[in-house]
Amino acid sequence: MEHLKSQLNLDELMYVSTCNRVEFIFVSTSELNDSFITHFLNEFNEDWDQKHLSLLVENCKLWNGINAVNHLIEVASSLDSMVIGEREIITQMKDAFDLSRKLKLSGDTIRIVMRQVVQTAKKVYSETNIATKPVSVVSLAYHELKTRDLSADARILFVGAGVTNTNMGRFLLKHGFTNFTVFNRSLERAELLANLVKGKALTLDEMPNFTEGFDLLVCCTAAKNSVITPSIYKALLAGETDNKIVIDLAVPADLSKEVKNDFEVDHISVEHLKTISESNIKERKKELIKVRQIIYEAVEEFKQIFKMRQVEIKMREIPERVKEIKKKAIEEVFSKELDALDDDSREVVDKILDYMEKKYVSVPMIMAKNMIAKNEIEHNED
């Protein structure tokens, strides 16, 4: 990032990478055209050949000025996410900004932009229902599971130790469950999840010999065929005959149809969860009018904030200039007259000068704010 900032003569830079996007936020006076973007991407990764660079330039999206601010607010508010209403993106945006600030890549402009972005996203999530109904299969699976009233010490088996089961493990651990066993093709990967949930790790080959039984089976592997066959399921039961809960989040399903036909199974399928998810997404989309109104107001507010900040920056030298004038008046221009004053009179003069110094600093700022506000009102009336 430091190299990129230097080579492109960027004033500020911030980098965001999520599950479905890579974005660069930067401040620059350069003209933003295909040549600039090509140079930018080439400096980012010099190993990309011309064909790859051309493909990237052709497909990248560019936002500039206030449109960039609007875009970032939409991103943080999850309107530009794979799933509308998923709040994780606001944390990713905040973390990216914190890192850029820590590395001294970003500055004042990105700071005030990100402050408005985060504040607006928080308002979207708190004042609308865009994130109230769960839509991810993992969160929906847990919501379904809550209705089954499992005890905290229920015996939970994971078959598969990928991202989905890991997220499910976090949910269960967070809500007080304590008894976990993880089966996975790779023992090393099984141990990663087992360590997370403070459980036991085994390979898939050990399932037929498992003798501890279970209350909940959560399966999600990348296998092309059913992993939980009738014989495997019977072995996992360890002689128990009561109804068991099975959450199958795999596509294609890990639980074979024969298991559902031959055994008492409370089956929570990914197809069922996706149906609920689609319904909840429709409910979330009903909130878009409210959300866009909040974003519109935030963008308009930012225009004022940005104008005022430019005035503040330009007027930074006023306090120092006033101090210089005051010092010159005391030490040079009126030094003889001040030396002739008694202590009480000198104290009064000092108080007057201090008062005038403060006013000379604050009055121009107040006048500038009033002028900006007046111009904005007249613009809106026009």
Buried (B, 14 or more C-beta within 10 A) or exposed (E): BEEBBEEBEBBBBBBBEBEEBEBBBBBBEEEBEEEBBBBBBBBBEEEBEEEEBBEBBEEBEEBEEEEBBBBBBBBBBBBBBEBBBBBEBBEBBBEBBEBBBEBEBBBEBBBBBBEBBBBBBBBBBEEBBBBEBBBBBBBBBBBBBEEEEBEEEBBBBBBBBBEBBBBBBBBBBEEEBBBBBBBBBEBEBBBBBBEBBEBBBBBBEEBEEBEEBBBBBBBBBEBEEBBBBBEBBBBBBEEEEEEBBBBBBBEEBBBBEBBBEEBEBEBBBBEBBBEBBEEBBEBBEEBEEBBBEBBEEBBEEBEEBBBBBEBEEEBEEBBEEBEEBBEEEBEEEEEEEBEEEEEEEEEEBEEEBEEEBEEBBEEBBEEBBEEBEEEBEEEEEE
